[in-house]
């Protein structure tokens, strides 16, 4: 600990403020009790290297940690050496600034200090030291090469190989290639494949075989458990290689090792989610894995086929699994079934397979229905038949006697019955038998069927359901009955409760119910509210007031305040400002073009006010490229409405590229389906803008 007190720690910072507590963390790491020492290292990571970030305290901490790691009496020398390596890895990924450069300098010095640990008796210490030294200067390469040549412990040899590949541009790549082909332990071959991918040393079938063989021959934890260079090496490899990793995934899926097959499934899911060309290559293999003997592999297979949105590519394989009798029922039903037969049936429901109806009949006869199956059948448009209707009615009767069953299945059957139109109305008694709140989950069917009983059920549901469901139910009742009184009562009640006020205001406006109550207007007559949901209310009230009175002066101050507050409510506020047509707000609208939540609304308002699309194309194309369902649809519509021919190259590139635009943020595993919908919309937009109907992005 010599020299620790010479550092002005209080004037330095880490993730939680002043670094005055770093000396205490260093002293804790030197404790003779291993648990306390580990806690000290954990605290250093959490503060000085918080989630890979660097601070003014990082560089001096690295120097003192390296010195501490050399002390034989310290119990956590491996963790301390790994801390130095982590600092080096973080500094290597960040842009140059004073803190990053200081950290790199500290790691360079620390790596040379830690060279003696490459021959430490403890293989874990040697492996961590190799990780640290591998982020050091090139002058350490001879020591690393000598240590690699002498090392016999597989995990340590794997870490040294990675360090050698980083430090020695001549000998390192040759050693990596040799390790791919040589009879090395699985850890070393896995490290060789990892190095060839992440260090861009060239990828070929030899590297693929090295990775597949390494994971096949390893135990359940994989060949590189707790490897300091990467805690998720296959994830890193997949991210770096992209679709070049498809043969690796297929090789792992064909492995006799179930842990390797499950790892291949994880890779396949990541690839299908990230690349448009991946599902045709991977989904057939994953469909076959639905019948795997290992439950983890089966779960991965379900996840891949589900998320890919491409079950039709493996419809016959899915049918073969779905046609088998299911195993024992699950103790706790889940949305995605564990049983291979039931999981395959749910996936088959998305394909329109000609034998689907027969399989559904068999499932209803067994009284074993996966929770999500009815919803999928409704979405797929399962054709009506009298015998299917009879079976669905019988199932609803069973469900009415088991009130603790989640409403998901009932709601799905309601949607299917609604899709059959009046032919499904024979099931109305079974729907109503579920209880007074049947209208909550069966609103779509009740609207389709109509009649006094449906109207009464919807009235009860609108009055008693969750506050955030009541507006939709009130609208359903109004649509069926033609009587606005229930809808008006719901809006008044929600105003009193201060729940879903924006929805209630919109309902009030559509009812043409007159001026809003005073307690609602009080929320409007103030500056922009602090919380986003309250600003939503302000925009809803502004739209009502302007729509009923035409008084722009009454609403402009609040709308401008909401726009200046930014975030999601600013988009609808900007749209309304564009409708009002006051050019004095243009500067505020232009300031919103950098707000990812409100840029599309602002662009639309600016175009409405000026008729000019100058300066709007970049934020609109960026909104499409974000892949957000909230943004890309209205952005595309606005681009077409503006006649933005200059946006065509950017839109065509988004449509034609292999990497998906939509990568996250879609519920129920619909990332791929949403991205596929985006591609269709992009090509339609290009056609509309150019009139071209053939070739590339406009096919």
C-alpha positions, 0 to 999 in steps of 0.5 A: 500500500506504499504511496497510496496516501500520496494520491489526492483521492478526494480531488479525483472522481469515480462513478459515485462522486469523490474518490476519497473512498478508493484507499479503503477499497484497496485496503479491503482488497488486501484483507487476509479474509478472502470474502472481504478481499473479494468485496474490495475488488468488487467495489473497485470495479463498481466505482472506478470501472463502472460498466466499463467507464473510466474516471480520473481515479481509474489510472492511479487505481490501476497502478496501485492494484498492479502493485498489490497483485504482486504481493504473495499474501494477497488472497485475490491476486487473480481478480486484481490482475483481471482488474488491470486487464479490464481497465485496458480493455475499456480504454482500448474501446473508448475515444481518446481523451485525457482520462482514457490516455492516462488509463492506457498509460497506467495499464501499459506500466502495470502490464510490465509490472505484472510480467512475473505473474505469468509464471505464478504457481496459481493457474488462475493468477497466470490466466488473469495476468495474461489478460492484463499483459495482453493489453500492455505494450508490444515489448511484453510479447517475448515473455508472453510467447515463452509463457505460452510455449511452456504453459500446460493448463488449458484455460491459462494457455487459452488466455496466453494465446489471446495475449500473444495474438494481440501483442505479436502481429507476426508470431501471434496469428501463426500461433492462433492458426496452429492452435485451430488445427492442432490437438489442443484442449477445447479451451485453447481451440475455442480461444483460437477461434475467438481470436481469429474472429475478434482480432480480424485474423481471417475466418475460414472453415478451419476456424469454424471447425475449431469452435464447433469442436471446442464446444462439442468436447467441452462440458456443460459450462463450455470451453471458456467458463469465467474466461477473463477475455470474454464472459460470453465468447460465442455472443462476441463471435456472433456479433463480430462475424455476422452471417459468417457465424451461420456455419458455426451455429449449424455445426453446434446444432448438429453436435452430440453435446446438448450444451453445444446444441443449446449454444447453437440455438442461442447463436441462431436466435441472435443471427435471425434477430440481427440479419434478414438472410439468417432465417432461411438458413437456420429455421429448418434446423431449429424446427428439427430441434423442437424434438430434441431430447434436451429441454434447453435445446427445445426451448431454444428451438421454440425461441428461434422459430418464434422470433424469426417470423419464418415458421412457414420455412419449416412447416412440415417439420413443425407438423411432424412434432405437433402431431405427436401426443403431448407429454404430462401437463405443465405444473404452471401454464406459461404463455410459451409452452414447454411441451414440444408438441404444444410449442410446435402447434403454436408455431404451426398456427402461424403458417396456415398449414392445411392440417392445422384444423385437425390438430386443433380439434385433437387438442380441444378433444384432449382439453389441453390448449396452450395459452397463446394458441387461440390468439394465434389461430385468430390472427391466422384466420382459422376457417369456421366449421360447425364442429370446431365451434362446438368444441370451442364452446365446450372449452369455454364452458370448462374455462368458466368453471376454472376462474383462476385460469388467466384470461389469455386463452378466453380472450384468444377464443373470443378473437377467433369467434369474432373472426367468424362473424355472426357464425360465432355468435352461438357461443355468446352464452358460453362467453357470458357464463364466464362472469360479469366482466366477460366483456373485458376479454370478449369485447371484440366478439360482443361488438361483432355479435351485438344484441341486448346481452352483448350491450349489457355485458359491455356496459358492465365491463366499461363501468368496472374494468381496469381504468386503463381499459375502460375507454376502449370498452366504453367505445365498444359499448357506444358502437354497439348500442348507439347510446353515448350515456355509458361512454360519457359516464366513464369519461366523467369517472376517469376525470374524477379518478385522474386515470387515463385522462388523455383517453377520456378527453379524446372520448369526450371530444368524440362524444361531442359532450361539450366543454370539459369539466373544470378539474380537467381544464385546471391541468391545462392552465399551467406551464408544461407538466413535470411528468410526461403522462401529464403533458399527454393530458395537456395536449389532449385538452388542447386538441379538444379546446381548439377543436371545439372553440377554434381559439388558438390563443387559448392553447398556444402557450401550453402547446409551446411549453410542451414542445420545449419540454421535449420527449414523447408528448412534444410530437403530438403537440407539434402536430397540433401546432402545425394544424393551428398554422401559426408560423411564430412557433417554427423555431421551437419546432425546428429545435425538436428535429433532434428529439428522437421522440418528437422529430416526426411530429415536428417535421410534419408541422414544419412542412404544414406551416411552410410547404418546404421540406428543406432540412426535414429529410435527414431527421425523417430518414433517421426516424425510419432507420431507428426502427422504432414502430412509433417513428418509422411508420409516420416518418415514411408516410410523411416522406411520401406525402412530401414527395421526398424523392431525394430520400429514395437512396437512403430508403432503398439502402435500408430496404436492401441491406442484410442487417435488420433495421428493427432490432429491439423494442417489439413485444412478443418476439416480433422483431423479425416480423416488424422488420419484414413489415418495414421492408415492405413499407420501404419498398412501397414508399420508394415505388410511390416516390419514383414510380419504379416497380422493378429491381432492388429495393422496389421489387 
